[in-house]
Amino acid sequence: MIVNVLPVVTFTCSDPDYTFYAGTNITFTAGGGTFYDFLINDASIQNGSDNTYSTSELTDGQVVSVIVTSAEGCSATSAGILVNVIGCADFSLSFPAGWSWFSVNTLLDDMSLNSVLSSGFTDGDYIKNQTTFSFYSASSGWVGSMFTIDPADLYIIRVQNTAGINFCGIPVEVNSTPISLVEGWNWIGYTPSFPLPIGDALGSISSVEGDYIKNQILFAEYYSTGWFGSLTQLSPGEGYMLRMTNDDELIYPDSPAKSASEETIIQQKYSFSPHRYEFNGSITANVLINGIPAGSEKDILYAYADDEIRGIAHGLYIDVLDSYIYPLMIHSNTVEGENIHFRYYNAESKRFYNCSETITFKADMIISTPLKSFKLNVISDQKSMMNDVRSDIELTAYPNPFNDYLQIEFKIPEISNVRLSVSDQYGKTIKVLLDQELDPENYSIRWMCNEEPAGIYVIRLRAGNRLTVKKVVLIP
């Protein structure tokens, strides 16, 4: 006696959430038989021995199902999959005046330069990737050898005024967007819509010792035990320069790693703007005081060209070395030749020291490595201390008198808890403009005072145990 048994149907979709952006290719896969009849809202759209059905034309609320027939001729129908189709995904980036590195992970039907970077730009703005470039003209749009934006690429843009990108499109299909890598430098984009730890993001390539990656301010280098440096995660919207020892192909993961939500990513803070500079290069240093390695997370290494800060790095502890390194990205507008000197802030002694060594800047330089770092020496006596660090804080405010706004500029000589406030002529605090720890640097803050009555006001700047005040006059 032959018993016909209904096939056990399996039916899956390329996204377990059944949520897609309009125009995204969706694949349905069935199993359990030899003949498959795929249906949309109970209407047959594909049948035969092929157990997969792919389409990019579904609309919101449609139900996809399949009738599976076994070799014995028995048939069973799957439970329908209700798809949720979303119109598009928002993508936006802001570019401050100066230089910015970026990439795009969302697609428009038209990825031309004039479509993606369509408005808000100024005559003379400039964009480049590794091989092409264009300038912006108010009358003609973007003109040059670059015509389109490719999600696989890093782009570097220079704008004269704040500008940006803002559009709604389709997220890149990460698995379908491999990035070819060649020996040497590769300017790469980042296609996922979520950040990833660097080891997970670059997990598809066969990294070898000496491979190196950087963005505009951070970097890391590969060793047998993994990636070391200040760059610990890759993020949407950012672009990277990746130096490879061998040819390879990069395919980013299409879902976040489990460890990503558990890992705390510590990013360095910068009180100067890297956007002012076109070029960068890195040095990995350790600091020796009287020949003894020194460091903590609160210690800071500064790079200077003359008296202008060109890079800042906090101490980074490396387990395998049991010591601190300073992964320092240095910035310049000169391809090669600027002399760079270093100053070290020791948080325990609250003192600055000049380092004995200097280097010559070169674009894309990689000086030393996390496991064999460049030694910077200081001698902890009075002569080695910075002779240009002043004990006073500086405060200016202009215009004075003023009516709409007051521009306040100040300088602090060392890391301090800084409070900047405005008081009326009777001593009552009416506005706290700033209250936080700041690095030694020049700062500028604009106080918009449209709601305050005319009169005399006092600007108070307290940095640590230092205090200075400035009297200003608000006129009608």
N, C-alpha and C positions, 0 to 999 in steps of 0.2 A: 504494500500500500504506500503510495507517494503522498506526502503531506506538503502542500505549498505554504512556506513560511514567509510572511511579509518581511521585506528588507528592513534592517535597522538603519534609519536615515541619520546621517550627520550633515549639518549645514552650518557653515561659519562665514564670517564676513571679515574683510581686511582691517576693520576697526571694531574692536569688541564693544565700543560704546555706541556704534551705529550712528555716529554723528560725523558729517562731512561738510566741507565747503563746496559751494556750487562750482561745478567744473572739475572737481577732483575725481580721478579715476578710482572706482570702487570695484573690488574683486570678491565674488561670492564663490565658495568652494563647497561641494557636496560629496558625500561618500555613501557606500552601502549597496551600490548596484552597478549595472553596466550601461544603463540608458537614463538620461537626465533631461527633464523638461522644465526649464526655468520659466517662471511666471512673474509678471508685475501686475498687481491688483487683479489676479486670477486670469490674466491674458497671457498666453504663451508668447515668449519672445526669443527663445533659443532651445532647440532640442537636439539630442544626439548623444554620442559616447563621451563627449567632452564634459568633464565634471566641474569646470569652472566657467563663470560668466563675469565679464568685466564691462563696465560702462562708466561714462562721465556725464550722463544725461539724466540722472534721476532728479526728481523734485521732492520738496519736503512733503512728508506724509505718505509716500508710496510704500506699499508692502511687497517685498520680494519673497517668493517661496519656490520650492522645487518638488516635482514628482519624480521619485526614484523607482526605477523598474529593475528587478533582479533578473539574472539569467534564466530563471524558471518562469518569468513572465508575471511575477507578482509585483504590485506597485503600492507605494505608500507616499503620502504627502508630508512635507516638513511643516513645522510651525513657521508662520511667516515672520520675516524680519521687517520691522517698521523703521524706516530710515528717517533721520533728522538732517535736513540739508540747510546749512547756514549760508547766508548770502556771501560774506567775505570776512577777512580778518584785517583788523587795523594794523598798520605799520607806521611808526613815526620815529624820527631822529631829530635832534637839535644840534646845530653846529655853532659854537661860539665863534666870534671873530678870530681868525687865525687858521691854524692847521688842525684837521681832524682826520682820524682813521675810521673807516666804517665798512660794513658789508650789509647786504640786503637778503633777507630770507623769505620774502613774500613776492609773489609774481602778479604782474598786470598782464593783460592781453598785449599791451604795447610796452616793452621794456626799453624803449629808446631813451637816451639821455634826456631829451626834452620832455618826455612823458613822466619819468621818475623824478627828475629835478625840475619841476615845471614852473615854480614861482618863488618869489622872495629873494632872488639872487641879484647881484650887482655887476655892472660892467667891470670886467677884469677878474672876476672870480675864476678859479682854476681847479681842475680835477685831473688826476692821473691814476692809472693802474700800473702794472709792471711793464707794459709795452706801449701804451697809448696815452693821449692826453687831449683835453679840450679847454677852451676859454669861453666864458659867458659874455654874450653881447645882448644888450637890451633890445636891439633891433632884429637880431638874427637867432637868438637863443644860443645853445651850446655849439661851438664851432671848433673843429680840430680832427684828430685821427681817432678819437673815441666816439662811438655812436650808440652803444647799448650798455646796460648794466647787467652783469652776470653774477648770480648768487655765489658762484664758486670763487669769486675774486675779492681781494682787498682793494679798496679805493682810498686815496688820500686827497682831501679837498681843502682848498684855501679860500675862505670867504672874508670879505672886508667888513661885513656886518652880520649880526646873528641871522642865521637862515636854517632851513631844515627840510625834511622829507615827511610827507603825511599823505598816505593813500590807503585804500582798502583793496585787498587782493587775495590771492590764493596762496596758502603756505607751501613752501617748497616740499616736494616729496623727498625726504632725506635719503631713503634707500636707493632712489633712482637718480641721485645726483652725486656720483663719485667725483672726486677731485684728483686729477693726475698730478703726481709730484715727480720732480726731476732732481738729480743731484745738484746741490747748490741752493740758491734762494728761491722760494715760492711765495707769492703774495696770495694768501688764501682767505676766503670768506668763511662764515660760520652759518650753516643752514638750519640747525635745530631751532625750535621755538622756546627752549628752556636751557638754562646754564648746566654745564657738566664739569665735574672735576677733570683736570687736565689729563690724567691717566685714562679715564673713561672716554673722553672726547677723542683722543688720539690712539685709542686701543686697536684700531684696525691696521695700523702701520707697524712695520717691523723696525722699531726704533733701535738705534745703536748708539754707543757712547759718542758724544760730541754733537748729536742732533740738537737743534736749538730753536726756540720759538720766542717771539716777542710781540707785544702790542705797542701802543704809543708810550706807555710808561712802565710796563712790567715785563719780565722775561723769565725763562727757565731753560735748563739744559738737561739732557738725558744721560743717565748713568745706568749701570747694570741693575740697580735697585729701584729705578724710576726717575721721575722728573724732579729736579731741585731748582728752587729759585723763588722769586717773588710772585710769579704768575702761577696761580694755583687752580684757576678755573677758566673755561672759555664760555663766552656769553653772547646772546643774540645782539645783533647790531654792531658787534666789534669785528675788526679785521686783523689779520695776523701776518707776520713774516716768519716763514718756517724754513730753516736751513737744514737740508737733508744730506746725509752722507751717500745714500743710494736712491735710485728711482723707486717709487712706490705708488700706491693708490690709497687715498683717504676716503672712507665712508663713515660718516658720523652715525652714532646710535640714533634710532628713531624713537626712543623712549628714555625718560630719565633713569639713571642708575639708582638702585635702592639706597646706596650710600649717599646720594646727593642731598637728600632731605635731612640726613643725620649729620652731615659734615658742616662745621662752621667755617666759612671762608673769611679770612681776615685780609682786607685790602688796605694798602698804605694810603695815608692821607697826604695831600700835597697842598702847600700854601703858595706855590708859584704855579704859573700856567704853562704846561707843555704845549698848548695850542699856539704859542708865539713862535714855535720853531718847526722847521721843515724836517730836520734830520735828527736821528738819535743813534746812540751806541751804548753798550753796557760794559760795566766793570764789576767784578765780584771781588770784594775786598774784605780783609779782616784788619782790625786795629790792634796795635801793640803799644802799651804804655810802659815805657822803660823796659821794653823787650818782652813783656808779659801780655798774652792775649786778653783783650777787654771786650765787654759787650753786655747788653741787656736789651729787652724789647723797647725800653724807654730811651736808650742811647740813639743818637742820630748822626749820620754821616752826610755832609753837604759837599756838593761839587760846585766850584765857582769858576767863572771866566772873569778875570779882574774882580770886581765886587758884586757881580750879578750871579744870583743862584741859578744853576743849570741842572740840578738834580738833588733829590733827597731820598735817603733810605734809612729806615729803622732797622735795628738789629733783628736778625732772623736766626733762631736756634736750629742747628743741624744735628740730629741725633747721632749719626754715624761719626761725626767729628767731635761731639761733645763740646761744641764751641759756637760762637756767634759769627755770622757773616753779614755783610752789607751789600745786597744786590742792588746796585745803583745804575739807573738809566740816566744818561747824560744827554742833554739837548743842545742843538746849535743850528744856526742858519748858514754855517760855513761847512762845506763838504769836508775840508781837512785843514788843520793848521792851528786852531785855537789852543792856547795853553790852558790847561785845567789844573787847578789846585784844590786841596781838600781841607775841610775843617770838621773837627769831631766834637760833638757835645756829649759829655759824660753826665748822666742824670744824677748819679750818686753825689758827685762833687759839685754839680750845677755849674760846671765850667766848660768853656770852649778852648780847644787846642788847635793850633795849626799843625798839619801833617807835613812831614819832611819831603815826601815824594810828590812829583807832578807828572802829568801825562799830556800827550798831544792828541786832541780830538780828531777822529776820523769817522765819517758816516758809516754805520753798520759795524763798527768795531766790536769785538768780543774779547775783552781783556780778562784773562784768567777764568777760572771755573769754580763752582761751589766747593768742590773737593780739593782744589789746589788754587787758593785765592791769592790775590795780589796783596802784599803786605804794606800797610801804611803805618808809619812809626811816629809816635809823639813822645816827648820828654816832659814829665809832669813837674816843671818848675815854672817860675813866673815868666821867664823869657819866652817859653814856648806858647804861652797863652795868647789868644788873639789880641793884638794891640789896638785893633780898631773897634772892639766891642765897647760901647759906651754904657755907663751905668744909668744914664737917664733915658726916660721914654720921651718920645716926641709926639706932639699933637698940633695939627693945623686944621682950620675950618674956613671955608670960603664958599660963595662970596659973603662978605660981612660989612654992612648989613645985607640981609637977604629977605626974600618974600615967599617963593614957592618951595625951594629946597635948599638944604645945606649939605655941601660935600665935606665929609670929615675924613682926614687922612692921619694915620698914626704909625709909629714904628716902635717895636719892642725889642730889647737887646737879648732876651733869653726866653726860653719856654716859660710861660706864665699863665696863671688863671687871670683872664682879662675881663673886665666889666666896663662897658662904655654906656653912659647914661646921660640923660638930659634932665636938668632941673630948672624950675622957674626961679625968679629973682628972690623968692622967699625960702629957697632950699628944698622945696617939695619935688620929688622925682616924678616926672610926668611920662617918661619913656625910657625903657631899657633897650638899647640897640643891639647889645652883644653881651653875652655872659658865658664864656667857655675858655678852655685851654687852647692857646695858640703857640705856634712855633715862632722863633725870631724872624721877622719879616716886615715888609711894608704892607699896610692894609688901607683900603678905602671903602667907606660906607656912605650912602646917600640917605639923609633924613628928609622924608617928604612931610611937610608940616602945614598942610592946607587947613587943618582943623584947629590949629592953635591960634590964640589971639596975639596981636602984636605986642611986643614988649622985649624985655631983657631975659636971656636964657643962659644957662651955664652948662657947658659940655664937660663931663667928668670922665677921665680915663684912669682906671686903676689897674695896674699890672703887678701882681704879687703884692709887695708892700710899698710899691711906688704909686704916687698919685700926682696927676697934673690936671689943670682945669683951663678952660678957654671960655671967655665971655663973648656972646654973640647977640646981635640985635635983629629981631624979626620985625619988618616994617609992613604996613598994610598993602 
